[in-house]
Amino acid sequence: MITYHCDGCGKDIPPKSLRYTVTIDVKAAYDKKEIGLAELVQDHKKEILDLIEQLESKSADEVESSVFKRLKLDLCPSCQRAYLKNPIHFHPEQAPPKTDLDIDAFLRSLDNPEPE
């Protein structure tokens, strides 16, 4: 059986309960460089050797993370509200107070409508 834990507060998320997923892609960004004739005819051997030397002291994970990293989070409804309130400085304890609206119960009722 697959189990989920909230990556915000650490609580278990019961099976078939409402949970939210957040995917964050962190990518290196750079401006395009204009390459002219001078750059094409220049010998880049020293630059390449310097780069290789810098990379030798780093782990493969460290190098990969400096270029691209994908984070995936599972959040309970309370932590989802806190995350949406302030995604950069997310703290589960900052979640807005729980409302009377139970989204999980509402979504479950759509799957199992009560007979009239």
C-alpha positions in Angstrom: 0.0 0.0 0.0 1.3 3.5 -0.9 1.5 5.9 2.0 2.1 9.6 1.9 3.5 12.0 4.4 3.1 15.7 4.3 6.4 17.3 3.4 5.3 20.4 5.3 4.3 19.2 8.7 5.4 15.6 8.5 2.0 14.1 9.4 0.7 11.0 7.7 -1.8 11.6 4.9 -4.5 8.9 5.2 -5.1 6.8 2.1 -7.6 8.3 -0.3 -7.5 11.6 1.5 -7.1 14.9 -0.2 -3.4 15.9 -0.7 -1.7 18.4 -2.9 1.5 17.9 -4.9 3.9 20.6 -5.7 6.6 20.3 -8.3 9.4 22.9 -8.4 12.0 23.0 -11.2 15.1 24.9 -10.3 17.1 25.6 -13.5 20.3 27.5 -14.2 19.4 30.6 -16.2 21.8 32.6 -18.4 21.7 35.2 -21.1 22.6 34.2 -24.6 26.1 35.1 -25.5 26.9 36.7 -28.8 29.7 34.8 -30.4 31.9 36.7 -32.8 34.8 35.8 -35.0 37.3 36.6 -32.2 35.6 34.0 -29.9 35.6 31.4 -32.7 39.3 31.7 -33.4 40.4 32.0 -29.8 42.1 29.0 -28.1 39.8 27.9 -25.3 42.0 25.1 -24.0 43.0 26.9 -20.8 39.3 27.8 -20.0 38.3 24.1 -20.5 41.2 22.8 -18.4 40.3 25.3 -15.6 36.6 24.2 -15.7 37.6 20.5 -15.6 39.8 21.3 -12.5 36.9 23.0 -10.8 34.6 20.1 -11.5 37.0 17.4 -10.2 36.6 18.7 -6.7 32.7 18.4 -6.8 30.5 15.3 -6.7 28.3 14.4 -9.6 25.2 15.3 -7.5 26.6 18.8 -6.7 27.3 19.5 -10.3 23.9 18.3 -11.4 22.1 20.3 -8.7 23.9 23.5 -9.9 22.3 23.1 -13.3 18.9 21.5 -12.6 17.0 20.2 -9.6 13.4 19.0 -9.5 11.7 19.0 -6.1 8.4 17.2 -5.5 6.3 17.8 -2.4 3.1 16.2 -1.0 1.2 18.6 1.2 -1.9 18.2 3.4 -4.7 20.7 3.0 -3.4 22.9 5.9 0.1 23.0 4.5 -1.1 23.7 1.0 -2.9 26.8 2.3 0.3 27.9 4.1 2.4 27.2 0.9 0.1 29.3 -1.3 0.1 32.1 1.2 3.9 32.4 1.0 5.7 29.8 -1.2 9.2 31.3 -0.8 9.1 31.3 3.0 6.8 28.3 3.5 6.2 27.3 7.1 3.3 24.9 7.9 2.5 26.7 11.1 1.6 29.8 9.0 -1.4 28.1 7.5 -4.6 30.1 7.6 -7.2 28.8 10.1 -9.1 25.8 8.9 -12.4 26.8 7.3 -15.7 25.1 7.8 -15.5 24.0 4.1 -14.2 20.4 4.0 -12.9 20.1 0.5 -11.9 16.5 1.0 -15.5 15.6 2.0 -16.9 17.6 -0.9 -14.7 15.8 -3.4 -15.6 12.4 -1.9 -19.3 13.2 -2.2 -18.9 13.6 -5.9 -17.7 10.0 -6.2 -20.5 8.7 -4.0 -23.6 10.8 -4.3 -26.2 10.2 -1.7 -29.4 8.6 -3.0 -32.4 10.9 -3.1 
